[in-house]
Amino acid sequence: MSSGDGTMVLWRPTGPEELALIRGSGWRCWPPRLPEQPIFYPVLNEDYAIMIARDWNVPASGAGYVTRFRVDAQFVSRYPVRQAGGKTILELWVPAEELDEFNAHIVGLIEVVHEFHQPRQVVLAVG
């Protein structure tokens, strides 16, 4: 989880609306949470992020994206790893009010590493 450069690699599944806000930040930070989102949940496992983007974000919004980013490992160690299911279902719980500080400790850019879209239906005209 922690790399040799003092950073920790994290993933975050996201939908198109949040991705547009990330793009608007120059790929440098996560947008503020909505009132019904008191926690920011980056995940520690790429496969878990893929599952959420593909199986939850696509049906909910037509597309799902997996982002990858690095955070200063010493800073992020303040957030305990939470197991949200099986052994590989691991995430950090960052309180929404700490997201600005979390963003300040992102090293480099947030990048999209996978994307999933609803299959388009082909309509054939019979005539």
N, CA, C and O atoms as CSV, one atom per row, in Angstrom:
chain,resi,resn,atom,element,x,y,z
A,1,MET,N,N,0.811,-1.188,0.000
A,1,MET,CA,C,0.000,0.000,0.000
A,1,MET,C,C,0.860,1.259,0.000
A,1,MET,O,O,0.589,2.205,-0.740
A,2,SER,N,N,1.892,1.265,0.831
A,2,SER,CA,C,2.796,2.405,0.841
A,2,SER,C,C,3.926,2.124,-0.141
A,2,SER,O,O,4.467,1.019,-0.188
A,3,SER,N,N,4.268,3.131,-0.914
A,3,SER,CA,C,5.336,2.942,-1.894
A,3,SER,C,C,6.646,3.462,-1.310
A,3,SER,O,O,6.653,4.075,-0.243
A,4,GLY,N,N,7.727,3.221,-1.995
A,4,GLY,CA,C,9.039,3.604,-1.503
A,4,GLY,C,C,9.306,5.099,-1.527
A,4,GLY,O,O,10.345,5.538,-1.034
A,5,ASP,N,N,8.401,5.894,-2.084
A,5,ASP,CA,C,8.638,7.338,-2.181
A,5,ASP,C,C,7.920,8.144,-1.095
A,5,ASP,O,O,7.800,9.365,-1.206
A,6,GLY,N,N,7.445,7.468,-0.053
A,6,GLY,CA,C,6.779,8.172,1.041
A,6,GLY,C,C,5.319,8.471,0.774
A,6,GLY,O,O,4.693,9.241,1.502
A,7,THR,N,N,4.766,7.855,-0.284
A,7,THR,CA,C,3.355,8.068,-0.584
A,7,THR,C,C,2.603,6.748,-0.489
A,7,THR,O,O,3.196,5.670,-0.510
A,8,MET,N,N,1.305,6.857,-0.386
A,8,MET,CA,C,0.411,5.703,-0.399
A,8,MET,C,C,-0.471,5.838,-1.628
A,8,MET,O,O,-1.024,6.909,-1.878
A,9,VAL,N,N,-0.609,4.773,-2.393
A,9,VAL,CA,C,-1.475,4.764,-3.574
A,9,VAL,C,C,-2.885,4.413,-3.131
A,9,VAL,O,O,-3.102,3.433,-2.418
A,10,LEU,N,N,-3.837,5.226,-3.563
A,10,LEU,CA,C,-5.246,4.995,-3.280
A,10,LEU,C,C,-6.031,5.037,-4.579
A,10,LEU,O,O,-5.575,5.598,-5.576
A,11,TRP,N,N,-7.210,4.444,-4.559
A,11,TRP,CA,C,-8.112,4.453,-5.705
A,11,TRP,C,C,-9.437,5.019,-5.240
A,11,TRP,O,O,-9.773,4.975,-4.057
A,12,ARG,N,N,-10.178,5.548,-6.188
A,12,ARG,CA,C,-11.502,6.081,-5.876
A,12,ARG,C,C,-12.407,5.850,-7.070
A,12,ARG,O,O,-12.165,6.392,-8.148
A,13,PRO,N,N,-13.460,5.042,-6.886
A,13,PRO,CA,C,-14.463,4.915,-7.946
A,13,PRO,C,C,-15.336,6.165,-7.948
A,13,PRO,O,O,-15.668,6.706,-6.893
A,14,THR,N,N,-15.697,6.609,-9.129
A,14,THR,CA,C,-16.487,7.838,-9.209
A,14,THR,C,C,-17.366,7.830,-10.454
A,14,THR,O,O,-17.124,7.086,-11.404
A,15,GLY,N,N,-18.370,8.659,-10.424
A,15,GLY,CA,C,-19.255,8.817,-11.564
A,15,GLY,C,C,-18.886,10.051,-12.373
A,15,GLY,O,O,-17.944,10.762,-12.026
A,16,PRO,N,N,-19.620,10.310,-13.448
A,16,PRO,CA,C,-19.278,11.417,-14.347
A,16,PRO,C,C,-19.372,12.807,-13.714
A,16,PRO,O,O,-18.590,13.689,-14.070
A,17,GLU,N,N,-20.304,13.023,-12.790
A,17,GLU,CA,C,-20.439,14.359,-12.195
A,17,GLU,C,C,-19.234,14.692,-11.327
A,17,GLU,O,O,-18.677,15.785,-11.429
A,18,GLU,N,N,-18.825,13.750,-10.470
A,18,GLU,CA,C,-17.658,14.002,-9.631
A,18,GLU,C,C,-16.402,14.113,-10.495
A,18,GLU,O,O,-15.528,14.935,-10.220
A,19,LEU,N,N,-16.313,13.288,-11.539
A,19,LEU,CA,C,-15.145,13.344,-12.414
A,19,LEU,C,C,-15.016,14.720,-13.079
A,19,LEU,O,O,-13.908,15.232,-13.237
A,20,ALA,N,N,-16.137,15.307,-13.462
A,20,ALA,CA,C,-16.092,16.646,-14.071
A,20,ALA,C,C,-15.537,17.679,-13.085
A,20,ALA,O,O,-14.808,18.587,-13.485
A,21,LEU,N,N,-15.880,17.543,-11.802
A,21,LEU,CA,C,-15.359,18.465,-10.789
A,21,LEU,C,C,-13.860,18.248,-10.569
A,21,LEU,O,O,-13.118,19.208,-10.361
A,22,ILE,N,N,-13.420,17.008,-10.614
A,22,ILE,CA,C,-11.992,16.704,-10.478
A,22,ILE,C,C,-11.227,17.310,-11.662
A,22,ILE,O,O,-10.182,17.936,-11.485
A,23,ARG,N,N,-11.763,17.113,-12.861
A,23,ARG,CA,C,-11.149,17.693,-14.064
A,23,ARG,C,C,-11.068,19.213,-13.923
A,23,ARG,O,O,-10.063,19.824,-14.288
A,24,GLY,N,N,-12.128,19.815,-13.393
A,24,GLY,CA,C,-12.156,21.260,-13.200
A,24,GLY,C,C,-11.112,21.764,-12.211
A,24,GLY,O,O,-10.732,22.934,-12.247
A,25,SER,N,N,-10.651,20.887,-11.334
A,25,SER,CA,C,-9.611,21.260,-10.367
A,25,SER,C,C,-8.211,21.106,-10.946
A,25,SER,O,O,-7.220,21.337,-10.254
A,26,GLY,N,N,-8.128,20.715,-12.217
A,26,GLY,CA,C,-6.820,20.441,-12.806
A,26,GLY,C,C,-6.283,19.088,-12.374
A,26,GLY,O,O,-5.074,18.857,-12.394
A,27,TRP,N,N,-7.197,18.179,-11.977
A,27,TRP,CA,C,-6.840,16.824,-11.543
A,27,TRP,C,C,-6.048,16.839,-10.237
A,27,TRP,O,O,-5.227,15.954,-9.996
A,28,ARG,N,N,-6.295,17.850,-9.389
A,28,ARG,CA,C,-5.489,18.013,-8.175
A,28,ARG,C,C,-6.238,17.763,-6.871
A,28,ARG,O,O,-5.603,17.564,-5.836
A,29,CYS,N,N,-7.578,17.766,-6.891
A,29,CYS,CA,C,-8.274,17.596,-5.612
A,29,CYS,C,C,-9.673,17.020,-5.802
A,29,CYS,O,O,-10.252,17.030,-6.889
A,30,TRP,N,N,-10.177,16.518,-4.679
A,30,TRP,CA,C,-11.531,15.973,-4.623
A,30,TRP,C,C,-12.492,17.082,-4.244
A,30,TRP,O,O,-12.171,17.923,-3.405
A,31,PRO,N,N,-13.674,17.091,-4.857
A,31,PRO,CA,C,-14.635,18.151,-4.538
A,31,PRO,C,C,-15.220,17.966,-3.139
A,31,PRO,O,O,-15.204,16.865,-2.588
A,32,PRO,N,N,-15.735,19.061,-2.570
A,32,PRO,CA,C,-16.385,18.961,-1.257
A,32,PRO,C,C,-17.506,17.923,-1.294
A,32,PRO,O,O,-18.147,17.716,-2.324
A,33,ARG,N,N,-17.722,17.295,-0.179
A,33,ARG,CA,C,-18.806,16.319,-0.063
A,33,ARG,C,C,-20.138,17.055,-0.005
A,33,ARG,O,O,-20.222,18.197,0.448
A,34,LEU,N,N,-21.163,16.380,-0.470
A,34,LEU,CA,C,-22.518,16.901,-0.363
A,34,LEU,C,C,-23.001,16.702,1.073
A,34,LEU,O,O,-22.425,15.894,1.803
A,35,PRO,N,N,-24.042,17.418,1.495
A,35,PRO,CA,C,-24.516,17.275,2.879
A,35,PRO,C,C,-24.812,15.822,3.280
A,35,PRO,O,O,-24.615,15.446,4.436
A,36,GLU,N,N,-25.278,15.017,2.339
A,36,GLU,CA,C,-25.584,13.612,2.656
A,36,GLU,C,C,-24.355,12.699,2.552
A,36,GLU,O,O,-24.482,11.478,2.643
A,37,GLN,N,N,-23.175,13.283,2.362
A,37,GLN,CA,C,-21.917,12.532,2.251
A,37,GLN,C,C,-20.939,12.999,3.334
A,37,GLN,O,O,-20.034,13.780,3.041
A,38,PRO,N,N,-21.102,12.541,4.563
A,38,PRO,CA,C,-20.233,13.032,5.639
A,38,PRO,C,C,-18.819,12.446,5.624
A,38,PRO,O,O,-17.937,12.914,6.344
A,39,ILE,N,N,-18.616,11.421,4.797
A,39,ILE,CA,C,-17.322,10.735,4.754
A,39,ILE,C,C,-16.860,10.627,3.300
A,39,ILE,O,O,-17.666,10.370,2.405
A,40,PHE,N,N,-15.562,10.824,3.069
A,40,PHE,CA,C,-14.912,10.571,1.779
A,40,PHE,C,C,-14.229,9.211,1.898
A,40,PHE,O,O,-13.463,8.976,2.833
A,41,TYR,N,N,-14.510,8.313,0.943
A,41,TYR,CA,C,-14.036,6.933,1.025
A,41,TYR,C,C,-13.070,6.581,-0.098
A,41,TYR,O,O,-13.515,6.028,-1.104
A,42,PRO,N,N,-11.793,6.862,0.010
A,42,PRO,CA,C,-10.860,6.285,-0.959
A,42,PRO,C,C,-10.621,4.816,-0.581
A,42,PRO,O,O,-10.723,4.455,0.592
A,43,VAL,N,N,-10.308,3.982,-1.558
A,43,VAL,CA,C,-10.128,2.558,-1.286
A,43,VAL,C,C,-8.683,2.143,-1.516
A,43,VAL,O,O,-7.933,2.817,-2.223
A,44,LEU,N,N,-8.305,1.023,-0.909
A,44,LEU,CA,C,-6.922,0.565,-0.931
A,44,LEU,C,C,-6.663,-0.521,-1.957
A,44,LEU,O,O,-5.543,-1.022,-2.062
A,45,ASN,N,N,-7.692,-0.894,-2.718
A,45,ASN,CA,C,-7.563,-2.023,-3.620
A,45,ASN,C,C,-8.174,-1.672,-4.975
A,45,ASN,O,O,-9.344,-1.298,-5.057
A,46,GLU,N,N,-7.391,-1.793,-6.015
A,46,GLU,CA,C,-7.862,-1.450,-7.360
A,46,GLU,C,C,-9.052,-2.306,-7.780
A,46,GLU,O,O,-9.990,-1.793,-8.391
A,47,ASP,N,N,-9.034,-3.595,-7.466
A,47,ASP,CA,C,-10.145,-4.477,-7.853
A,47,ASP,C,C,-11.452,-4.057,-7.185
A,47,ASP,O,O,-12.513,-4.119,-7.808
A,48,TYR,N,N,-11.386,-3.637,-5.943
A,48,TYR,CA,C,-12.571,-3.149,-5.235
A,48,TYR,C,C,-13.099,-1.886,-5.911
A,48,TYR,O,O,-14.308,-1.740,-6.090
A,49,ALA,N,N,-12.209,-0.978,-6.286
A,49,ALA,CA,C,-12.621,0.246,-6.981
A,49,ALA,C,C,-13.277,-0.076,-8.325
A,49,ALA,O,O,-14.271,0.544,-8.703
A,50,ILE,N,N,-12.710,-1.052,-9.042
A,50,ILE,CA,C,-13.289,-1.467,-10.325
A,50,ILE,C,C,-14.709,-1.999,-10.117
A,50,ILE,O,O,-15.625,-1.647,-10.861
A,51,MET,N,N,-14.886,-2.846,-9.101
A,51,MET,CA,C,-16.204,-3.422,-8.829
A,51,MET,C,C,-17.233,-2.321,-8.570
A,51,MET,O,O,-18.342,-2.375,-9.101
A,52,ILE,N,N,-16.876,-1.330,-7.762
A,52,ILE,CA,C,-17.824,-0.257,-7.454
A,52,ILE,C,C,-18.127,0.569,-8.701
A,52,ILE,O,O,-19.291,0.854,-8.985
A,53,ALA,N,N,-17.096,0.956,-9.447
A,53,ALA,CA,C,-17.302,1.781,-10.648
A,53,ALA,C,C,-18.178,1.052,-11.663
A,53,ALA,O,O,-19.091,1.642,-12.242
A,54,ARG,N,N,-17.898,-0.216,-11.871
A,54,ARG,CA,C,-18.618,-0.996,-12.885
A,54,ARG,C,C,-20.020,-1.370,-12.429
A,54,ARG,O,O,-20.980,-1.236,-13.187
A,55,ASP,N,N,-20.139,-1.845,-11.173
A,55,ASP,CA,C,-21.401,-2.419,-10.717
A,55,ASP,C,C,-22.346,-1.413,-10.054
A,55,ASP,O,O,-23.549,-1.666,-9.977
A,56,TRP,N,N,-21.832,-0.287,-9.578
A,56,TRP,CA,C,-22.679,0.708,-8.911
A,56,TRP,C,C,-22.771,1.997,-9.701
A,56,TRP,O,O,-23.873,2.489,-9.944
A,57,ASN,N,N,-21.634,2.561,-10.112
A,57,ASN,CA,C,-21.667,3.850,-10.802
A,57,ASN,C,C,-22.314,3.754,-12.183
A,57,ASN,O,O,-23.076,4.644,-12.562
A,58,VAL,N,N,-22.029,2.695,-12.941
A,58,VAL,CA,C,-22.604,2.580,-14.289
A,58,VAL,C,C,-24.129,2.517,-14.231
A,58,VAL,O,O,-24.780,3.296,-14.928
A,59,PRO,N,N,-24.735,1.624,-13.432
A,59,PRO,CA,C,-26.200,1.620,-13.386
A,59,PRO,C,C,-26.789,2.928,-12.856
A,59,PRO,O,O,-27.873,3.332,-13.277
A,60,ALA,N,N,-26.086,3.592,-11.939
A,60,ALA,CA,C,-26.615,4.816,-11.334
A,60,ALA,C,C,-26.506,6.031,-12.244
A,60,ALA,O,O,-27.373,6.904,-12.223
A,61,SER,N,N,-25.424,6.090,-13.059
A,61,SER,CA,C,-25.207,7.321,-13.830
A,61,SER,C,C,-24.754,7.094,-15.266
A,61,SER,O,O,-24.431,8.053,-15.968
A,62,GLY,N,N,-24.726,5.847,-15.713
A,62,GLY,CA,C,-24.365,5.562,-17.094
A,62,GLY,C,C,-22.881,5.377,-17.344
A,62,GLY,O,O,-22.482,4.896,-18.405
A,63,ALA,N,N,-22.048,5.761,-16.361
A,63,ALA,CA,C,-20.601,5.597,-16.511
A,63,ALA,C,C,-19.965,5.494,-15.133
A,63,ALA,O,O,-20.468,6.041,-14.151
A,64,GLY,N,N,-18.857,4.785,-15.087
A,64,GLY,CA,C,-18.092,4.667,-13.851
A,64,GLY,C,C,-16.614,4.762,-14.173
A,64,GLY,O,O,-16.158,4.250,-15.195
A,65,TYR,N,N,-15.881,5.409,-13.314
A,65,TYR,CA,C,-14.450,5.627,-13.530
A,65,TYR,C,C,-13.688,5.202,-12.284
A,65,TYR,O,O,-14.163,5.366,-11.160
A,66,VAL,N,N,-12.500,4.655,-12.501
A,66,VAL,CA,C,-11.605,4.344,-11.397
A,66,VAL,C,C,-10.447,5.321,-11.487
A,66,VAL,O,O,-9.757,5.398,-12.503
A,67,THR,N,N,-10.247,6.061,-10.417
A,67,THR,CA,C,-9.130,6.993,-10.354
A,67,THR,C,C,-8.065,6.434,-9.425
A,67,THR,O,O,-8.343,5.647,-8.520
A,68,ARG,N,N,-6.845,6.865,-9.677
A,68,ARG,CA,C,-5.709,6.480,-8.828
A,68,ARG,C,C,-4.967,7.757,-8.461
A,68,ARG,O,O,-4.809,8.659,-9.283
A,69,PHE,N,N,-4.520,7.819,-7.226
A,69,PHE,CA,C,-3.772,8.990,-6.787
A,69,PHE,C,C,-2.875,8.597,-5.618
A,69,PHE,O,O,-3.038,7.536,-5.016
A,70,ARG,N,N,-1.940,9.466,-5.317
A,70,ARG,CA,C,-0.995,9.227,-4.224
A,70,ARG,C,C,-1.179,10.309,-3.158
A,70,ARG,O,O,-1.441,11.474,-3.458
A,71,VAL,N,N,-1.033,9.883,-1.920
A,71,VAL,CA,C,-1.147,10.792,-0.785
A,71,VAL,C,C,0.069,10.575,0.111
A,71,VAL,O,O,0.574,9.458,0.225
A,72,ASP,N,N,0.527,11.631,0.733
A,72,ASP,CA,C,1.625,11.524,1.683
A,72,ASP,C,C,1.287,10.444,2.717
A,72,ASP,O,O,0.290,10.553,3.431
A,73,ALA,N,N,2.117,9.411,2.792
A,73,ALA,CA,C,1.836,8.247,3.638
A,73,ALA,C,C,1.795,8.606,5.120
A,73,ALA,O,O,0.964,8.083,5.864
A,74,GLN,N,N,2.674,9.482,5.544
A,74,GLN,CA,C,2.679,9.856,6.961
A,74,GLN,C,C,1.380,10.560,7.328
A,74,GLN,O,O,0.794,10.276,8.373
A,75,PHE,N,N,0.927,11.475,6.477
A,75,PHE,CA,C,-0.322,12.183,6.741
A,75,PHE,C,C,-1.500,11.215,6.770
A,75,PHE,O,O,-2.305,11.242,7.701
A,76,VAL,N,N,-1.600,10.372,5.770
A,76,VAL,CA,C,-2.781,9.513,5.622
A,76,VAL,C,C,-2.828,8.409,6.687
A,76,VAL,O,O,-3.868,7.775,6.868
A,77,SER,N,N,-1.732,8.178,7.382
A,77,SER,CA,C,-1.724,7.153,8.429
A,77,SER,C,C,-2.645,7.512,9.593
A,77,SER,O,O,-2.941,6.658,10.430
A,78,ARG,N,N,-3.101,8.765,9.657
A,78,ARG,CA,C,-4.040,9.161,10.725
A,78,ARG,C,C,-5.412,8.518,10.544
A,78,ARG,O,O,-6.202,8.458,11.486
A,79,TYR,N,N,-5.694,8.036,9.331
A,79,TYR,CA,C,-6.990,7.429,9.052
A,79,TYR,C,C,-6.857,5.908,9.114
A,79,TYR,O,O,-6.131,5.323,8.309
A,80,PRO,N,N,-7.538,5.263,10.047
A,80,PRO,CA,C,-7.423,3.805,10.127
A,80,PRO,C,C,-8.049,3.135,8.908
A,80,PRO,O,O,-9.036,3.617,8.353
A,81,VAL,N,N,-7.458,2.021,8.507
A,81,VAL,CA,C,-8.007,1.224,7.411
A,81,VAL,C,C,-9.261,0.531,7.929
A,81,VAL,O,O,-9.243,-0.105,8.984
A,82,ARG,N,N,-10.337,0.660,7.182
A,82,ARG,CA,C,-11.611,0.037,7.556
A,82,ARG,C,C,-11.896,-1.104,6.591
A,82,ARG,O,O,-11.742,-0.960,5.378
A,83,GLN,N,N,-12.310,-2.230,7.140
A,83,GLN,CA,C,-12.705,-3.371,6.308
A,83,GLN,C,C,-14.210,-3.294,6.146
A,83,GLN,O,O,-14.957,-3.430,7.115
A,84,ALA,N,N,-14.655,-3.072,4.905
A,84,ALA,CA,C,-16.077,-2.852,4.632
A,84,ALA,C,C,-16.758,-4.101,4.087
A,84,ALA,O,O,-17.890,-4.023,3.610
A,85,GLY,N,N,-16.111,-5.218,4.148
A,85,GLY,CA,C,-16.660,-6.466,3.623
A,85,GLY,C,C,-15.596,-7.542,3.733
A,85,GLY,O,O,-15.061,-7.779,4.816
A,86,GLY,N,N,-15.286,-8.194,2.622
A,86,GLY,CA,C,-14.265,-9.239,2.597
A,86,GLY,C,C,-12.871,-8.682,2.856
A,86,GLY,O,O,-12.694,-7.481,3.061
A,87,LYS,N,N,-11.890,-9.574,2.844
A,87,LYS,CA,C,-10.510,-9.214,3.179
A,87,LYS,C,C,-9.938,-8.107,2.299
A,87,LYS,O,O,-9.082,-7.347,2.751
A,88,THR,N,N,-10.394,-8.003,1.056
A,88,THR,CA,C,-9.845,-6.997,0.139
A,88,THR,C,C,-10.744,-5.765,0.005
A,88,THR,O,O,-10.466,-4.873,-0.796
A,89,ILE,N,N,-11.812,-5.720,0.785
A,89,ILE,CA,C,-12.739,-4.579,0.737
A,89,ILE,C,C,-12.288,-3.580,1.798
A,89,ILE,O,O,-12.876,-3.480,2.875
A,90,LEU,N,N,-11.232,-2.847,1.465
A,90,LEU,CA,C,-10.587,-1.948,2.417
A,90,LEU,C,C,-10.696,-0.504,1.946
A,90,LEU,O,O,-10.541,-0.205,0.762
A,91,GLU,N,N,-10.966,0.382,2.898
A,91,GLU,CA,C,-11.104,1.789,2.567
A,91,GLU,C,C,-10.668,2.656,3.749
A,91,GLU,O,O,-10.547,2.184,4.879
A,92,LEU,N,N,-10.440,3.913,3.457
A,92,LEU,CA,C,-10.183,4.901,4.494
A,92,LEU,C,C,-11.438,5.742,4.657
A,92,LEU,O,O,-12.160,5.984,3.690
A,93,TRP,N,N,-11.694,6.179,5.857
A,93,TRP,CA,C,-12.830,7.050,6.103
A,93,TRP,C,C,-12.298,8.421,6.485
A,93,TRP,O,O,-11.797,8.619,7.591
A,94,VAL,N,N,-12.410,9.358,5.566
A,94,VAL,CA,C,-11.930,10.715,5.781
A,94,VAL,C,C,-13.154,11.601,6.036
A,94,VAL,O,O,-13.987,11.754,5.143
A,95,PRO,N,N,-13.282,12.183,7.224
A,95,PRO,CA,C,-14.428,13.060,7.481
A,95,PRO,C,C,-14.463,14.211,6.476
A,95,PRO,O,O,-13.427,14.777,6.127
A,96,ALA,N,N,-15.658,14.545,6.021
A,96,ALA,CA,C,-15.823,15.583,5.000
A,96,ALA,C,C,-15.144,16.888,5.394
A,96,ALA,O,O,-14.592,17.581,4.539
A,97,GLU,N,N,-15.178,17.229,6.680
A,97,GLU,CA,C,-14.581,18.495,7.113
A,97,GLU,C,C,-13.050,18.480,7.050
A,97,GLU,O,O,-12.421,19.527,7.206
A,98,GLU,N,N,-12.442,17.312,6.826
A,98,GLU,CA,C,-10.990,17.206,6.695
A,98,GLU,C,C,-10.535,17.049,5.239
A,98,GLU,O,O,-9.347,16.864,4.976
A,99,LEU,N,N,-11.474,17.122,4.300
A,99,LEU,CA,C,-11.133,16.858,2.902
A,99,LEU,C,C,-10.171,17.898,2.325
A,99,LEU,O,O,-9.300,17.536,1.534
A,100,ASP,N,N,-10.295,19.160,2.688
A,100,ASP,CA,C,-9.351,20.166,2.184
A,100,ASP,C,C,-7.924,19.832,2.609
A,100,ASP,O,O,-6.995,19.923,1.806
A,101,GLU,N,N,-7.754,19.451,3.857
A,101,GLU,CA,C,-6.421,19.078,4.348
A,101,GLU,C,C,-5.922,17.815,3.652
A,101,GLU,O,O,-4.746,17.718,3.300
A,102,PHE,N,N,-6.821,16.844,3.455
A,102,PHE,CA,C,-6.478,15.625,2.724
A,102,PHE,C,C,-5.997,15.990,1.313
A,102,PHE,O,O,-4.954,15.517,0.862
A,103,ASN,N,N,-6.768,16.834,0.631
A,103,ASN,CA,C,-6.398,17.266,-0.720
A,103,ASN,C,C,-5.024,17.923,-0.760
A,103,ASN,O,O,-4.282,17.754,-1.728
A,104,ALA,N,N,-4.684,18.668,0.280
A,104,ALA,CA,C,-3.393,19.363,0.330
A,104,ALA,C,C,-2.227,18.375,0.404
A,104,ALA,O,O,-1.085,18.744,0.132
A,105,HIS,N,N,-2.510,17.126,0.769
A,105,HIS,CA,C,-1.467,16.110,0.891
A,105,HIS,C,C,-1.440,15.134,-0.288
A,105,HIS,O,O,-0.699,14.151,-0.260
A,106,ILE,N,N,-2.246,15.400,-1.326
A,106,ILE,CA,C,-2.163,14.599,-2.549
A,106,ILE,C,C,-0.862,14.948,-3.252
A,106,ILE,O,O,-0.521,16.121,-3.404
A,107,VAL,N,N,-0.151,13.936,-3.672
A,107,VAL,CA,C,1.136,14.117,-4.362
A,107,VAL,C,C,0.912,13.821,-5.838
A,107,VAL,O,O,0.564,12.696,-6.199
A,108,GLY,N,N,1.106,14.814,-6.690
A,108,GLY,CA,C,0.889,14.622,-8.121
A,108,GLY,C,C,-0.578,14.813,-8.476
A,108,GLY,O,O,-1.321,15.505,-7.780
A,109,LEU,N,N,-0.974,14.182,-9.573
A,109,LEU,CA,C,-2.322,14.357,-10.107
A,109,LEU,C,C,-3.192,13.128,-9.865
A,109,LEU,O,O,-2.692,12.015,-9.703
A,110,ILE,N,N,-4.478,13.350,-9.843
A,110,ILE,CA,C,-5.459,12.266,-9.823
A,110,ILE,C,C,-5.600,11.802,-11.265
A,110,ILE,O,O,-5.779,12.629,-12.160
A,111,GLU,N,N,-5.523,10.512,-11.507
A,111,GLU,CA,C,-5.613,10.019,-12.877
A,111,GLU,C,C,-6.700,8.958,-13.032
A,111,GLU,O,O,-6.949,8.175,-12.115
A,112,VAL,N,N,-7.336,8.939,-14.185
A,112,VAL,CA,C,-8.328,7.914,-14.505
A,112,VAL,C,C,-7.579,6.711,-15.059
A,112,VAL,O,O,-6.823,6.833,-16.023
A,113,VAL,N,N,-7.791,5.538,-14.441
A,113,VAL,CA,C,-7.088,4.335,-14.885
A,113,VAL,C,C,-8.015,3.299,-15.513
A,113,VAL,O,O,-7.551,2.394,-16.207
A,114,HIS,N,N,-9.326,3.424,-15.276
A,114,HIS,CA,C,-10.320,2.541,-15.902
A,114,HIS,C,C,-11.601,3.331,-16.086
A,114,HIS,O,O,-11.913,4.226,-15.301
A,115,GLU,N,N,-12.340,2.988,-17.134
A,115,GLU,CA,C,-13.669,3.567,-17.281
A,115,GLU,C,C,-14.618,2.532,-17.846
A,115,GLU,O,O,-14.239,1.669,-18.638
A,116,PHE,N,N,-15.874,2.644,-17.413
A,116,PHE,CA,C,-16.919,1.706,-17.795
A,116,PHE,C,C,-18.147,2.513,-18.204
A,116,PHE,O,O,-18.462,3.541,-17.605
A,117,HIS,N,N,-18.833,2.023,-19.237
A,117,HIS,CA,C,-20.018,2.722,-19.741
A,117,HIS,C,C,-21.136,1.719,-19.975
A,117,HIS,O,O,-20.892,0.544,-20.247
A,118,GLN,N,N,-22.373,2.207,-19.862
A,118,GLN,CA,C,-23.508,1.351,-20.201
A,118,GLN,C,C,-23.430,1.001,-21.670
A,118,GLN,O,O,-23.117,1.855,-22.499
A,119,PRO,N,N,-23.715,-0.254,-22.000
A,119,PRO,CA,C,-23.716,-0.616,-23.425
A,119,PRO,C,C,-24.786,0.190,-24.156
A,119,PRO,O,O,-25.891,0.391,-23.653
A,120,ARG,N,N,-24.441,0.631,-25.321
A,120,ARG,CA,C,-25.416,1.361,-26.136
A,120,ARG,C,C,-26.284,0.361,-26.869
A,120,ARG,O,O,-25.809,-0.648,-27.389
A,121,GLN,N,N,-27.557,0.666,-26.895
A,121,GLN,CA,C,-28.486,-0.210,-27.609
A,121,GLN,C,C,-28.519,0.230,-29.053
A,121,GLN,O,O,-28.629,1.415,-29.367
A,122,VAL,N,N,-28.420,-0.753,-29.917
A,122,VAL,CA,C,-28.478,-0.473,-31.359
A,122,VAL,C,C,-29.925,-0.693,-31.797
A,122,VAL,O,O,-30.516,-1.747,-31.561
A,123,VAL,N,N,-30.465,0.317,-32.432
A,123,VAL,CA,C,-31.834,0.231,-32.936
A,123,VAL,C,C,-31.731,0.101,-34.451
A,123,VAL,O,O,-31.186,0.969,-35.132
A,124,LEU,N,N,-32.260,-0.986,-34.949
A,124,LEU,CA,C,-32.233,-1.204,-36.399
A,124,LEU,C,C,-33.567,-0.772,-36.990
A,124,LEU,O,O,-34.634,-1.146,-36.503
A,125,ALA,N,N,-33.485,0.002,-38.020
A,125,ALA,CA,C,-34.682,0.431,-38.722
A,125,ALA,C,C,-35.021,-0.623,-39.764
A,125,ALA,O,O,-34.205,-0.967,-40.619
A,126,VAL,N,N,-36.217,-1.112,-39.672
A,126,VAL,CA,C,-36.661,-2.105,-40.647
A,126,VAL,C,C,-37.626,-1.395,-41.590
A,126,VAL,O,O,-38.597,-0.777,-41.155
A,127,GLY,N,N,-37.349,-1.491,-42.861
A,127,GLY,CA,C,-38.225,-0.725,-43.741
A,127,GLY,C,C,-38.300,-1.240,-45.047
A,127,GLY,O,O,-39.006,-0.686,-45.890
